[in-house]
Amino acid sequence: MVDVRRVKLPGVGVLHTFVTADGGKAGVITHRSGHSDLITFADEEDGSDASKVSLRLSEDEAHTLAELLGGTRITEGLDKLDQIPGLSIDWFTVDYDDYIAGKQLGDLPSHGIVGLTVVAVVRGESANPAPAEDFKVFPGDTLVVAGSPEKVAKAFNFYRTGEMGHKVSAASPPGE
């Protein structure tokens, strides 16, 4: 029996990896959206990009490959295991032209986004969990946020443009 390592990738899905008999490494990233990535890679010491392969597969293609290899459909429901109704966990990678680049995270409720949490900021190989409002964000950082899908979309728009989109003023009656 092959020793399979399982790692949850918050907001992405699940990564399964194993070492082959000839010393190679293979893995499958099962995304929450249903598609999968089949990957092979060498040890980090090798550093050769020529030995790294990544192949994106739709859900049907992944099932077909599993059947061709004689496997079972153990990954069929993995994307459902990490889902909680009404909660979205997503990643926002900061580009140079994004509004948030070079700025502090700030207080999202003051911008009209209540009920959204920046869970962490990933910078390089390290994570900064539960960053404070004065945490400065740089291009290349990845913000991990949690909230309702609507609030996540609203925050991502704000991070990109600095705009909040349609905002109902206190003087407007409900529904306008």
N, C-alpha and C positions, 0 to 999 in steps of 0.2 A: 504494500500500500504506500502511495506517495504521500509525503507530509505536505499538506497544503496550509499556507498561512493566510488568514483572513484579517483584513484591516478595513474598518469603516472609514469612509471618506465623507465627512460631514458636508451635506448639501450636494454631494456628487453621487455617491452610491457605495459600492463595496469593491475592494480589490482583493483578488485571490491570486497568490503566487506560489510557485513550487520550483524546485531544482530538478533538472532532468538527469538521467543516468550519465550523460556525457558532460555534466557540469554546467550546462546552459541554464538559463532562468527563463521561465515563461509565466505569464499572468493574464488575467482577465479583469477588466474594470467593468462592472455591471452598473450602468448609470440609472438613476431614478427615472429618467425619461424613457427607459426601455431599451435603448441601444447599448451595445457592448464594444469595448476595445480589446482586441487580442494583441498582446505585446510580448516581445522577446527581448532580452537584453543580456549584456555581459557584466562581469564584475566591474565595479567602479574603477579599479586599478587599471583595467584594460584601456578605458577611455576612448575606444574606437567607436565612432558613430556608425561605421559600416556594419557592425554586428547588431545594431538596434533596429527593430521593426515594430511598427504599429499599424493595425488594420481595424478600421471602424466597421462594425457590423450592425445591421438593424436587428430587431428582436427575432424576426423570422430567420434571418441569416445565421444568427447565433444558435438557434434551435437546430437548424439544418446541419451546421458544422458539428454540433454536439452529437447528433444522430450519426453523422458520417464517421466520427471518431469512436462511436460505440458507447458514448456516455449517456447520462440521464439528464433530465431537465431540473437539476437541483437549484439552478439560479433563477428559475421561472418566477418565483415570488419574492426574491430578495429586495427588489425595488419597493415593494409594498411594506416590508418590515420596518423601514426607516421613516415611513410617512406618518405624520400625525395630522388628522383633519384640521384645517384652518391654520396650520403653521407651515411657513416656508422658511427653509434655511438656504441661503444662497451666497454666492461669492461675487464680489465686484472688484475687478482688477483695475487699478488706477493708471490711466494713461497721462502723458504730458499735457494734453489739451483738455483734460477734465477739470471742471470747476474746483473740485476738492484738492487737486494736486498742489502741494506746498502750503496747505491750510490746516488748521486744527479741526478735529472732528466736530467740535461744537456741540451744542445742545439741540438735538433733533426736535424735541417738543416745541422749542421756541420757533421752529420753522414749520410747525403744523403737522409734524409726524410724531404722534403719540402712540405708544404700543409697539415700537420697533427697538430692537437692541443690537448694538454692534458687539457681537460675541468676542471677536478677536480681530487683530490686524496681523497678517502674516507678512513678514519682511525677510526676504531671503530664506534662510533655513530655520528662522526662529519665529515663534508666535508670541504676540503680545495680547494675552487674554484680558477681557474686560477693560479696554483702554479708557482712560479718563477723557473728558471733554477737551482738554488742552493737548491731547496727543496729536502731533503733527504728522500728516499723511504725505507720502512722497510717491512719485510715479514708480510703478513696479510693485507697490504694496497691494495686497489683496485684503479687502474688508469682508469679514464673514458676518452676515447679518441674519437675524431671526425675527419673524413677525408674520402678519397675514400677507398673503401674496400681493394684495393691493398696496399695503404699506411698503413692502420691499420694492415694488415697482416705482412708487412715489419717491422713495429714498434714492434709488438708482438714478432717476431722472434729476433729482436735486444734485447728486454727486457729479453728474455729467455736465449739467447746464447752469446750476445755481438757481434755477427756476422751480417753483412749486407747482406749476400748472394751474388748473382751475381751483380756485379757493373761494369758499362761500364766506362772505363777510357776516359779522354778527347782526347787521341791519337787514340782511336778506331773509325773507321767509323760507322755511324749509322747502326743498324741492327746486329752488332756483339756482 
